[in-house]
Amino acid sequence: MLYRIMTVIGGLVFVAALFALLWFFCRKFLQHHGVTDQVSDRATVLATWTFAGISVGLVFAVVGAFVLGPWAFYRTLRGHDVNISEGAAIWWGFGIVLASMAITGLGFFGFLMAVGAY
C-alpha cells in the first residue's frame, strides 16, 4: 500500500515537473525570439495551453499529445506577436513537447524503478 501512495504522490510531482519544463522551454523560446515584454506571463499562458493540449491528447492516445500539444502551442503563440513562420512555430512546439515529455517520462520511470513498482 505504501508503494501505491508513493507512486501517486510521485506521479503528481512529475505532472508539476512537466508543467515546469514546459514553462521553462516556452520562456527560453520567447526570449530566443526577442520577446522582452511580460516574458513570464506570456510563458505561463503558452505553457498552460500547451499543457492542456498534451493532457487532452494523452486522454485519447499517447500520440495525441504530440499532435494537440504543438497545435495548442502554435494557436497560443499566434496571439503573442512573435515573428516566426507558422511551420516553424509548429516544429518548435513539437520540440518543446517532445523534450518536456521525454525528460519527465525518463524521470518518472526512474522513480518507478527506485520504489520497486517497475
C-alpha positions in Angstrom: 0.0 0.0 0.0 2.9 2.4 0.8 4.3 1.9 -2.8 0.9 2.9 -4.3 0.7 6.0 -2.2 4.3 6.9 -3.1 3.6 6.3 -6.8 0.5 8.5 -6.8 2.4 11.3 -5.0 5.4 10.8 -7.3 3.1 11.0 -10.3 1.7 14.3 -9.1 5.2 15.6 -8.6 6.1 14.6 -12.1 2.9 16.3 -13.5 4.1 19.5 -11.9 7.6 18.9 -13.3 6.1 18.5 -16.8 4.4 21.9 -16.5 7.6 23.5 -15.1 9.6 22.1 -18.0 7.0 23.4 -20.5 7.1 26.8 -18.8 11.0 26.9 -18.9 11.2 25.9 -22.5 8.4 28.3 -23.5 10.2 31.1 -21.7 13.5 30.3 -23.4 11.7 30.1 -26.8 10.2 33.6 -26.3 13.5 35.1 -25.2 15.2 33.5 -28.1 12.7 35.2 -30.5 13.2 38.6 -28.9 10.2 38.9 -26.7 11.0 41.1 -23.7 7.7 42.4 -22.5 6.0 40.3 -19.8 8.0 37.2 -20.7 7.0 35.2 -17.6 3.3 35.9 -18.1 3.4 35.0 -21.7 5.4 31.9 -21.0 2.8 30.9 -18.4 -0.1 31.3 -20.9 1.9 29.5 -23.6 2.8 26.6 -21.2 -0.7 26.4 -19.8 -2.3 25.9 -23.2 0.4 23.6 -24.4 0.0 21.5 -21.2 -3.8 21.4 -21.8 -3.2 20.2 -25.4 -0.9 17.5 -24.1 -3.3 16.4 -21.4 -6.3 16.1 -23.8 -4.0 14.3 -26.3 -3.0 11.8 -23.6 -6.6 11.0 -22.9 -7.3 9.9 -26.4 -4.0 8.2 -27.2 -0.4 8.9 -26.3 0.3 10.0 -29.9 -2.4 12.6 -29.5 -0.2 14.5 -27.1 2.3 15.1 -29.8 -0.4 16.4 -32.1 -2.6 18.5 -29.8 0.4 19.9 -27.7 2.2 21.5 -30.7 -1.1 22.6 -32.1 -2.1 24.4 -28.8 1.4 25.9 -28.7 1.0 27.2 -32.3 -2.5 28.6 -31.7 -1.5 30.4 -28.5 1.7 31.7 -30.0 -0.2 33.4 -32.8 -1.7 35.8 -30.1 1.8 36.8 -28.9 3.0 38.6 -32.0 6.2 36.6 -32.2 8.0 36.9 -35.6 8.1 33.3 -36.7 6.6 31.4 -39.5 3.6 29.1 -38.9 5.6 25.9 -39.8 8.5 26.8 -37.6 6.1 27.5 -34.7 4.6 24.1 -35.0 8.0 22.4 -35.1 9.2 24.5 -32.1 6.0 23.4 -30.3 6.7 19.8 -31.2 10.3 20.0 -30.0 9.2 21.6 -26.7 6.5 19.0 -26.2 8.9 16.1 -27.1 11.7 17.4 -24.8 9.4 18.0 -21.9 7.7 14.7 -22.2 10.9 12.8 -22.7 12.6 14.3 -19.6 9.5 13.8 -17.5 9.0 10.3 -18.7 12.5 9.2 -18.1 12.4 10.7 -14.6 9.1 9.0 -13.8 10.3 5.6 -15.0 13.5 6.1 -12.9 11.3 6.9 -9.9 9.1 3.8 -10.5 12.3 1.7 -10.6 13.5 3.3 -7.4 10.4 2.4 -5.5 10.2 -1.0 -7.0 7.0 -0.6 -8.9 8.6 -1.2 -12.3 
